[in-house]
Each structure stands twice: as C-alpha cells, then as structure tokens.
C-alpha cells in the first residue's frame, strides 16, 4: 500500500533503507547525518548500532555485506575522512550484498569545523555517488543505491547536505522488499587485498567506472527539463531547488542525480540546445571541472562562490533579478552566540583552567563552546581526538617557561579516536595531562549513547567501558575522578597533576543537565543587599546569571541549582531559595 508522508530527508533515507530490505546499519552520530540511523532504529527489521567511530561503522557494514545482507553506514562529511581507509579498498573488493554509504555535507558549516566537498571522495575512490534534491528522491535514491551496488559490484555513496537532510517534503512510502540473503562464497582473490590480488582488482575498478559512465548517459537519476533556450543550467541537489524557484520553466535544466561518474555525450548534446551554459553547484566546482574537461564553455565559479551554502537570494543577485519582498527582523535584536547550558558540568573545569592560565588543546563536541567568552579556555580545536595526540606533540616540543599544557576531550570523542592518542602518550612518554569531560552521553549531536554509557541505540543495557580501568590498562598510573561542580577539588586536582612528573588523566564526571534522569535542584537567587556588584559571577559565563540595576540576578527558569556560582561569590550573596 502506497501512502504519502511528510518526511525530513534523513527520515526518508531511513524509510528507503527499510523498503530496500537493508538489515544492518552501523554509524557514528554526526550532524547533519545523525537522524538517518535514529529513524532506521525504529524499524525492527533493521539492526542498528552506534559504532565507536566511522571507520568501524564502515567495516561493520562491509562485514554484513560480505555475509550476504544489505547494509549501510551513515556519517557527516568529516566522518568520511575517518572512514576513507576502508572506503578506498572497498572500491577494489566490491561487495556481496548491497552496501550504501550515506554522507552528509554541511555547506555553511552550521555544525562543522570545515566545509569539505564529499564528491571528491567519490572521484578519488572511484565509486558511484547519488545526490537527492528532496525527500522523495532521498527515499528513491536510497533504494536505487542498493540496486546499483549489486549491479556494479561496488559500494555506493549517497550524498546529502544539511538543507536536504533537515527539510521536509512529501514522499510516497511503499512496502519492504523481501531480499533473500546472498550466500557467502570464499573468494580470496576478490576480498583479500594483498598486493598481488589488488593489482588484479584495479583494472576491474577502471572497467566498472567506464561502465558506470556509460550508464550515466541515460540513467533514470539524471534528467533534462526543457524550457527556454537562451540559458541552460547544469545543477544538482539543493542548488536545483534554488534554480527552479528563481527561473521556473524559463530556462532549460540538466538536473543531475548521479553525480559520479558524470555523463559526457548527454551533456554535450544538452549544450547544443542552449545559447549560454551555466553550472550552479555549492562548494567546489566539481561538475564545472568535468564540463570544462569535455570541452564545454560554461560559467560557474567565476560567478558563484565556492564558500558557504547558496540560497534563492544568491541566485537572484547573481543573475541581476530584483530582490523579492521578504520578512526582516528588527535591527536592534541582540546577537546571541551559542553558549554552554546553564548548569553545564564542563563549565567548572573550564573556569578552573582559565583561572590558572593553562594552555588547553580542545576537541570536537559541545564542550568546544569553552572557547567562547568569558571563559576563553581553549587554544585549539582540530578534529576528533586531535586534542590528545596534539597535546603529546605540544609537550614534547617543550615551552620556554616549562609550563605544561593539557587537553580536554569528551567521553564519546575519547572512545572515537582519543584513546589511541592516550596510548601514544603512555608508550612514547610525554608528561601530559588529559582531561576527559565525561557527561555520560554524546551531547553535541543530541544525546546518543556511546560505549561508556552502558546502553545501546535502543536504550537497552549494553557493555559499558570503565574509563578509569581503560586508562590504567593503557599504562597511565595517575587517574583521578573529580566532580566539576566542586571548584576547590577541580583546582586541587589540576595543580597536583600539572606538578606530577608523569602522564596523567583527570576524569571530570557529571551527567549532562539535559538528560532526562538528571533532576535539577532548587534554583539559587541573589540577595541584592549582599551583592557588591563585583561581577565575579559573570566571569563564569552561566546564561542564567545577568546584571540588572548593577546587581546580579539569576533566572529561575534556567538555573538548575548547581551551586558553582555560589562558590565564586566572596560575599555570600548567592543563596539557596527557601520555600515556606
């Protein structure tokens, strides 16, 4: 039975996984891809899991494919960097059952540390890539990706972006396909990538690319929408939606769904039917470069930036169209930069680090907000796990005044790729202090479980990593747990470990205040008579505290009663509220 539903792109992909008969999904959460796996987990027919990192997730998906079951892994664009190692060799081995890799790019860097274009991976790894332009195509392309994977014996990349992943459109849902499990046949020449076998597999990859290029010439994922002949536009994904909104049917459009490999003959034929040819694509000029390589004269990145995401206004301005009337907000609305939540357990540790003027290498997570004023506690943020490895190098290089640096890393990020850096510290002996900010959840992407929480993606009990035991097993003898709400203890432990002449780990442990089981305490309030307007409480950066009439005030709707600000006040002006 076919039903129409309004779904975000990520939910549509999950539905596509279900309908395609996919049975195994392994992922690591990363905005804007996270919901793919969360929605897929709602289908009992699909086994879903959170893997420690994206490399593991892709290797799990490969194993499931090898065993004869359709499988998938999902990640954001920087996650594909982590999974690149297996991806490139998967291109050589091919698959048994279909294997789809969902990757979500983030033009505009809404929640990312860079703006890379995942299409380069498809080209470099020589695997096909599909790119939907709405939720309906997200569902359809997901199902088709499995068919492509099995037809051409290859993993298939399905490229999303933030706008498609998180915007809604109508889809038609169907029933789940009954996909028989494929038998596993031992085939060392195909799956064992020793040099001798890999050399024989490379020509197969090149032949497959040639076959896919031919397939691209008239495949159902690319289409020509004939309109006016003065302008022809080659586009894909989100950019296609902006093109249609601005131009309607007044121009001819070559809408690409299969964006690697790209066709040749059909693009050349399209160019003959229009007077002037444009390529409109976000981020890098991938399609434009292809068009130029086959001899087409196109206008692209000389007109459109390779930075940030596009909009309808971007295209309208570029083509000289008058700006449409639109709603604007008042100009006097204050800027509200992102901040850590009121009662965030990370704040106490960051305050201690900033107070002691410690150099801090940061990592990827909501705790990166410790770089924001007034704390300004971080000195660097690179990529997942880099804080630990970077700290080792930083301390090995030495500092003139002999001052040690430390690093901070979340519990989930530590399991993702921080643990290997700690092994390096223990093995190669740098006198480094690693601070694990353990808030008992993967906070940045919306509270996903991880190997330290004791629960799986379904919320069922699961194996739980003992962080203290893990660190000691690596070879770290000094492992201390501290409550970040206790500023005195934080400062004492920090000074002790900075003074120690060996590697150490501080586990700053308190659950995220937004977890359902964390119950707030009675909010605090400020006694105006006792407040001396010193503003020391403002240096802490809690959004529940503000200044009114030169006196500190605490917003009762935000305060969770953590008492950290109370510890800062030298005049006992911050008090617990008494209910009579």
C-alpha positions in Angstrom: 0.0 0.0 0.0 1.4 3.4 -1.0 1.0 6.2 1.5 2.0 9.9 1.3 4.0 11.3 4.2 5.8 14.5 5.0 9.4 13.5 6.0 12.7 15.2 6.5 15.4 13.9 4.2 17.1 11.8 6.8 13.8 10.1 7.7 13.2 9.5 4.0 16.6 7.7 3.8 15.8 5.6 6.8 12.5 4.7 5.1 14.4 3.9 1.9 16.7 1.6 3.9 13.6 -0.2 5.3 11.9 -0.6 1.9 15.2 -1.7 0.2 15.4 -4.7 2.6 18.5 -3.3 4.4 19.2 -5.3 7.6 22.3 -3.8 9.2 23.1 -0.1 9.9 26.2 0.9 11.7 27.0 4.6 12.2 28.7 7.2 14.3 26.5 10.3 15.0 27.4 13.5 13.3 25.2 16.5 12.3 23.6 16.5 9.8 23.6 12.7 9.3 22.6 11.6 12.8 18.9 11.1 12.3 19.3 8.6 9.5 20.4 5.9 12.0 18.0 7.1 14.7 15.0 6.8 12.3 16.3 3.5 11.0 16.4 2.1 14.5 12.6 2.5 14.7 12.2 -0.4 12.2 12.5 -3.7 14.0 13.6 -5.4 10.7 16.9 -3.4 10.7 19.6 -4.0 13.2 21.1 -0.6 14.1 24.0 0.4 16.3 26.3 3.3 17.2 29.9 2.4 16.4 32.8 3.9 18.3 33.8 5.8 15.1 33.1 6.0 11.3 35.9 3.6 10.3 34.5 0.9 12.5 31.0 1.6 11.2 32.0 1.2 7.5 33.9 -2.0 8.3 30.8 -3.4 10.1 28.8 -2.6 7.0 31.3 -4.3 4.9 31.2 -7.4 7.1 27.4 -7.6 6.8 27.6 -7.1 3.1 30.2 -9.9 2.9 27.9 -12.2 4.8 25.1 -11.5 2.2 23.0 -8.9 3.9 22.2 -5.4 2.6 23.9 -2.9 4.8 24.5 0.8 5.4 26.6 3.2 7.3 26.0 6.9 7.8 28.2 9.8 8.7 28.9 13.5 8.2 31.5 14.8 5.7 34.4 14.9 8.2 33.4 11.4 9.3 34.1 10.1 5.8 37.7 11.2 6.4 37.9 8.7 9.2 36.3 6.0 7.1 38.4 6.8 4.0 40.8 3.9 4.7 38.2 1.1 4.3 36.3 3.0 1.6 39.2 3.1 -0.9 39.9 -0.6 -0.6 36.2 -1.4 -0.6 36.2 0.1 -4.1 38.6 -2.7 -5.0 36.9 -5.6 -3.2 33.4 -4.7 -4.3 30.5 -6.2 -2.3 28.4 -9.3 -1.9 25.1 -7.8 -0.9 24.5 -4.1 -1.5 26.4 -1.6 0.6 25.4 2.1 0.8 27.4 4.8 2.5 25.4 7.9 3.4 27.5 11.0 3.8 26.0 14.4 4.8 27.9 17.6 3.8 27.5 20.8 5.7 27.8 23.9 3.4 27.8 26.9 5.6 29.3 24.9 8.5 26.2 25.0 10.7 27.8 22.4 12.9 31.2 21.5 11.4 34.9 22.5 11.6 35.3 22.6 7.8 33.3 22.8 4.6 34.8 20.0 2.5 33.0 18.5 -0.5 32.5 14.8 -0.3 32.2 14.5 -4.1 36.0 14.4 -4.2 35.9 11.1 -2.3 33.7 9.5 -5.0 36.1 10.6 -7.6 39.2 9.6 -5.7 37.8 6.2 -4.6 36.2 5.6 -8.0 32.8 4.7 -6.6 29.4 6.0 -7.8 27.6 8.8 -5.9 24.0 9.7 -5.9 22.7 13.1 -4.7 19.0 13.6 -4.0 17.3 17.1 -4.2 14.4 16.4 -1.9 13.0 13.8 0.5 11.2 11.9 -2.3 14.5 11.5 -4.1 16.2 10.6 -0.9 13.9 7.6 -0.4 14.0 6.6 -4.1 17.8 7.0 -4.4 18.4 5.0 -1.3 16.6 2.1 -2.8 18.3 2.5 -6.1 21.7 2.8 -4.5 21.4 -0.8 -3.3 20.4 -1.9 -6.8 23.4 0.0 -8.3 25.7 -1.5 -5.6 24.8 -5.1 -6.5 24.6 -4.5 -10.3 28.0 -2.9 -10.5 29.6 -4.7 -7.5 30.6 -1.6 -5.6 29.8 0.4 -2.5 27.6 3.4 -3.4 27.9 6.9 -1.8 24.7 8.7 -1.1 25.4 12.4 -0.7 23.2 14.6 1.5 23.6 18.1 2.7 22.2 19.9 5.7 19.2 21.5 3.8 18.0 18.2 2.3 18.7 16.2 5.4 16.7 18.5 7.6 14.0 19.9 5.3 10.6 18.3 4.8 8.8 17.3 1.6 6.2 14.8 0.5 7.2 11.2 -0.1 5.3 8.1 -1.2 6.1 5.2 1.0 5.8 1.6 0.0 6.4 -1.9 1.5 9.6 -3.6 2.4 11.3 -5.7 -0.2 11.8 -9.4 0.6 15.5 -9.7 -0.1 16.9 -13.1 0.3 20.3 -13.3 2.0 23.0 -13.9 -0.6 25.3 -16.9 0.1 28.8 -16.2 1.1 31.4 -17.8 -1.1 35.0 -17.7 -0.1 36.9 -15.7 -2.7 40.4 -14.7 -1.6 41.2 -13.1 -4.9 38.3 -10.7 -4.5 38.3 -9.9 -0.8 41.9 -10.4 0.4 43.7 -7.2 -0.7 47.3 -8.3 -0.7 49.3 -6.6 -3.4 49.0 -9.5 -5.9 45.2 -9.6 -5.6 44.8 -5.8 -5.5 46.8 -5.4 -8.7 44.3 -7.7 -10.5 41.4 -5.8 -8.9 42.4 -2.4 -10.1 41.6 -3.0 -13.8 38.2 -4.2 -12.7 37.6 -0.9 -10.9 38.6 1.0 -14.0 36.3 -1.1 -16.2 33.5 -0.6 -13.7 34.0 3.2 -13.9 33.8 3.0 -17.7 30.5 1.0 -17.4 29.1 3.4 -14.9 30.0 6.4 -17.1 28.1 4.8 -20.0 25.2 4.1 -17.6 25.2 7.7 -16.7 24.3 8.8 -20.2 20.7 7.8 -19.9 20.2 6.7 -16.3 16.9 7.4 -14.6 18.6 9.7 -11.9 19.6 12.4 -14.4 17.0 14.3 -16.4 16.6 17.2 -18.8 13.9 19.7 -18.1 13.3 21.7 -21.3 12.4 25.3 -21.0 13.8 28.5 -22.6 16.9 28.0 -24.8 18.7 31.3 -24.0 20.0 29.8 -20.8 20.9 26.2 -19.9 21.8 25.3 -16.3 23.5 22.1 -15.1 22.9 21.5 -11.4 22.1 19.0 -8.7 20.9 18.7 -5.1 19.9 21.7 -3.2 21.0 24.1 -5.9 18.4 22.5 -8.2 15.7 23.7 -5.9 17.0 27.2 -5.9 17.3 27.2 -9.7 13.6 26.1 -10.1 12.4 28.7 -7.6 14.2 31.5 -9.4 13.8 30.5 -13.0 10.8 28.2 -13.1 10.4 26.8 -16.6 12.0 29.8 -18.3 15.4 28.0 -18.7 16.5 24.5 -19.6 17.9 22.5 -16.8 20.1 19.4 -16.8 19.4 18.0 -13.3 22.0 15.5 -12.2 21.2 12.8 -9.7 24.2 10.6 -10.4 27.0 13.0 -9.8 29.8 10.5 -10.2 30.6 9.4 -12.7 29.2 12.2 -14.8 27.9 11.7 -18.4 29.7 13.1 -21.4 27.5 12.7 -24.6 24.3 13.8 -22.9 25.9 16.9 -21.5 27.4 17.7 -24.9 24.0 17.3 -26.6 22.4 19.5 -23.9 24.9 22.3 -24.6 23.9 22.4 -28.2 20.3 23.3 -27.4 21.1 26.4 -25.4 22.9 29.7 -26.1 24.7 30.1 -22.8 25.6 27.4 -20.3 25.9 27.7 -16.5 26.9 25.3 -13.8 25.3 26.0 -10.4 26.7 23.9 -7.6 27.5 24.5 -3.9 31.1 24.2 -2.6 33.7 23.1 -5.2 33.4 23.3 -8.9 33.3 19.5 -9.4 30.6 19.5 -12.2 32.2 22.6 -13.7 35.6 20.9 -13.9 34.1 17.9 -15.7 32.3 20.1 -18.1 35.4 22.0 -19.0 37.4 18.8 -19.3 35.0 17.6 -22.1 35.3 20.9 -23.9 32.2 22.8 -22.8 32.3 26.5 -22.3 30.5 27.1 -19.0 30.1 29.9 -16.4 30.4 28.6 -12.9 32.7 29.5 -10.0 33.7 32.7 -11.7 30.1 33.8 -10.9 29.3 31.7 -7.8 31.4 31.3 -4.7 32.9 28.0 -3.5 32.3 29.2 0.1 29.1 28.7 2.0 25.7 27.5 1.1 23.5 29.1 -1.6 20.0 30.5 -1.4 17.3 31.8 -3.7 18.7 35.3 -3.0 22.2 34.1 -4.0 21.0 33.1 -7.5 18.7 36.1 -7.9 21.5 38.5 -7.1 24.0 36.7 -9.4 21.6 37.0 -12.3 20.5 40.5 -11.6 16.9 39.8 -10.6 15.2 42.3 -8.3 15.1 41.2 -4.6 11.7 39.8 -3.7 9.9 41.2 -0.8 10.6 39.2 2.4 10.2 39.5 6.1 13.1 41.0 8.0 13.7 41.1 11.7 14.2 44.3 13.7 17.8 45.5 13.6 18.1 46.0 17.3 17.8 42.3 18.3 20.9 41.5 20.2 23.3 38.8 19.0 23.0 35.6 20.9 26.2 33.5 20.4 26.0 29.8 21.3 26.9 29.1 24.9 27.0 26.1 27.2 23.8 25.4 29.0 23.1 26.7 32.5 24.5 24.1 34.9 26.7 22.5 32.2 29.2 20.3 34.0 32.0 21.4 31.7 31.9 25.0 32.9 33.5 24.4 36.3 36.5 22.6 34.8 36.9 25.3 32.1 36.7 28.1 34.8 39.5 26.3 36.7 41.6 26.0 33.6 41.1 29.7 32.6 41.8 30.9 36.2 45.1 29.1 36.2 46.1 30.3 32.8 46.6 26.8 31.4 47.2 26.1 27.7 44.3 23.8 26.6 44.1 21.8 23.4 40.4 21.3 22.7 38.4 18.7 20.7 35.1 18.2 18.9 31.9 18.4 20.9 29.6 20.8 22.6 32.4 21.4 25.0 34.2 23.3 22.2 32.0 26.2 23.4 34.5 26.6 26.2 36.4 28.7 23.6 33.7 31.4 23.8 33.9 34.5 26.1 34.0 34.9 29.0 35.9 31.6 29.7 38.1 31.6 26.5 39.6 28.4 27.9 40.6 26.7 24.6 43.7 27.2 22.5 43.0 24.9 19.6 40.4 22.6 18.0 41.3 20.4 15.0 39.4 17.2 14.6 38.0 14.2 16.6 40.7 13.0 19.0 43.3 15.5 17.9 43.5 17.2 21.3 45.2 14.1 22.9 47.6 13.5 20.1 48.3 17.2 19.7 49.0 17.6 23.4 51.7 14.9 23.2 53.4 16.8 20.4 52.9 20.1 22.1 54.6 18.9 25.4 57.3 17.0 23.6 58.2 20.2 21.8 58.6 22.0 25.1 57.8 25.5 26.2 60.3 28.1 27.3 58.8 28.7 30.7 58.4 24.9 31.3 54.6 25.2 31.6 52.7 22.1 30.7 49.7 22.2 28.5 46.6 19.9 29.0 43.9 18.8 26.7 40.1 18.3 27.1 38.1 15.6 25.3 34.5 14.3 25.7 33.7 10.7 26.7 32.3 9.8 23.3 35.1 11.6 21.4 37.6 9.8 23.6 36.2 6.4 22.6 36.0 7.6 18.9 39.7 8.4 18.5 41.1 9.8 21.7 42.1 6.5 23.2 44.8 5.9 20.5 46.4 9.3 21.3 46.5 8.3 25.0 48.2 5.1 24.1 50.8 7.2 22.3 51.3 9.4 25.4 51.8 6.3 27.6 54.0 4.5 25.1 56.2 7.4 24.0 56.2 9.0 27.4 55.2 12.6 27.3 54.4 14.3 30.6 50.9 15.2 29.6 47.6 15.6 31.5 44.5 14.5 29.6 41.1 15.7 30.9 38.2 13.6 29.9 35.0 15.6 30.2 32.6 12.8 31.0 29.0 14.0 30.7 27.7 10.4 30.3 26.3 10.9 26.8 27.2 12.1 23.2 25.9 15.6 23.8 26.6 17.6 20.6 24.6 15.5 18.3 21.5 15.1 20.5 22.2 12.6 23.3 23.2 9.4 21.5 24.6 6.5 23.6 28.2 5.6 23.4 30.4 2.7 24.7 30.8 4.5 28.1 27.1 4.9 28.9 26.1 1.3 29.4 23.2 1.5 26.9 22.8 0.8 23.1 20.9 2.8 20.4 17.6 1.3 21.6 18.2 2.3 25.2 18.8 -1.4 26.2 21.6 -2.3 28.6 24.9 -2.8 26.9 28.5 -3.4 27.6 30.0 -0.4 29.5 33.6 0.8 29.2 35.2 1.6 32.5 37.2 4.7 31.7 39.4 4.5 34.8 40.3 0.9 34.1 40.8 1.5 30.4 43.2 4.4 31.1 45.2 2.4 33.7 45.3 -0.6 31.3 47.0 1.6 28.7 49.7 2.4 31.2 48.5 5.6 32.8 49.1 5.2 36.6 47.7 8.5 37.7 43.9 8.5 37.0 41.7 10.8 39.1 37.9 11.4 39.0 36.6 14.8 40.0 33.2 16.5 40.2 33.3 19.7 38.1 30.7 21.3 40.3 33.4 21.3 43.1 35.7 24.1 42.1 38.0 23.6 45.1 38.5 19.9 44.1 39.0 20.8 40.4 41.8 23.3 41.2 43.5 21.0 43.7 43.5 18.0 41.3 44.6 20.2 38.3 47.6 21.6 40.3 48.5 18.1 41.5 48.5 16.6 38.0 50.3 19.5 36.5 53.0 19.1 39.1 53.3 15.4 38.6 56.3 14.1 36.7 54.4 11.5 34.6 51.4 11.3 32.3 48.0 11.6 34.0 44.3 11.5 33.3 41.6 13.6 35.0 38.1 12.4 34.5 35.7 15.3 35.1 32.5 13.4 35.7 28.9 14.7 35.9 26.0 13.9 33.6 24.7 16.4 31.1 22.0 18.5 32.8 19.6 17.9 29.8 19.5 14.1 30.4 16.0 13.0 31.4 17.2 11.3 34.6 19.1 14.4 35.8 16.8 16.3 38.2 17.5 20.0 38.8 17.9 21.3 42.3 16.2 24.3 43.7 17.2 27.4 41.8 19.5 29.9 43.5 18.8 33.6 44.0 20.9 36.7 44.6 20.4 38.8 47.7 20.5 42.4 46.5 21.6 43.7 49.8 24.7 41.4 49.9 25.6 41.8 46.2 28.6 44.2 45.8 28.4 44.4 42.0 31.8 42.8 41.7 30.6 40.8 38.7 32.8 37.8 39.5 29.8 35.6 38.9 29.7 36.9 35.4 33.2 35.6 34.6 31.7 32.1 34.9 29.6 32.5 31.7 26.4 30.9 33.0 23.4 32.1 30.9 21.2 32.1 34.0 23.1 35.0 35.5 22.8 38.6 34.3 23.2 42.1 35.7 20.2 44.4 36.3 20.4 47.7 38.1 24.1 47.0 38.7 23.2 43.9 40.7 23.5 40.2 39.7 20.2 38.3 39.1 19.6 34.6 38.5 16.9 33.5 36.1 14.9 30.8 37.9 13.7 29.3 34.7 17.3 28.5 33.7 19.1 27.8 37.0 19.4 24.2 37.9 20.9 24.8 41.3 24.4 23.5 40.6 25.9 25.9 43.3 29.0 26.6 41.3 28.3 30.4 41.1 27.7 30.3 44.9 31.3 29.1 45.3 32.5 32.1 43.4 30.8 34.8 45.4 33.0 36.2 48.2 30.1 38.0 49.8 27.7 35.1 50.2 25.2 37.0 48.1 24.1 33.9 46.2 21.7 31.8 48.3 19.5 28.8 48.0 15.9 29.7 47.7 13.9 28.8 50.8 10.3 27.5 50.2 7.9 28.0 53.1 
